[in-house]
C-alpha cells in the first residue's frame, strides 16, 4: 500500500464536479456541494475515492478541514 499526501484547493458551489492537477502538483477540485455541515468535505472524499480507486475510509483530511485548502492523506493499493 502506498500513502500519498495531496494538497487540495477546492471551490464549493460549482456548477460541475472536476479534479484537475495544477502545475505545483496540487489538485484543484470543483464541488457542487455548499461549504457547510461537512457536505463539501463528504463530496471531496467521495470524488477522491473514485479518482484513486480506493475506499472512502482510506482518505483522511489531515489539515484545513474548515478551509478551502486542505492536506489530504490517501492510502492507495
C-alpha positions, 0 to 999 in steps of 0.5 A: 500500500502506498500513502500519498499526501495531496494538497487540495484547493477546492471551490464549493458551489460549482456548477460541475464536479472536476479534479484537475492537477495544477502545475505545483502538483496540487489538485484543484477540485470543483464541488457542487456541494455548499461549504457547510455541515461537512457536505463539501468535505463528504463530496471531496472524499467521495470524488477522491475515492473514485479518482484513486480507486480506493475506499472512502475510509482510506482518505483522511483530511489531515489539515484545513478541514474548515478551509478551502485548502486542505492536506489530504492523506490517501492510502492507495493499493 
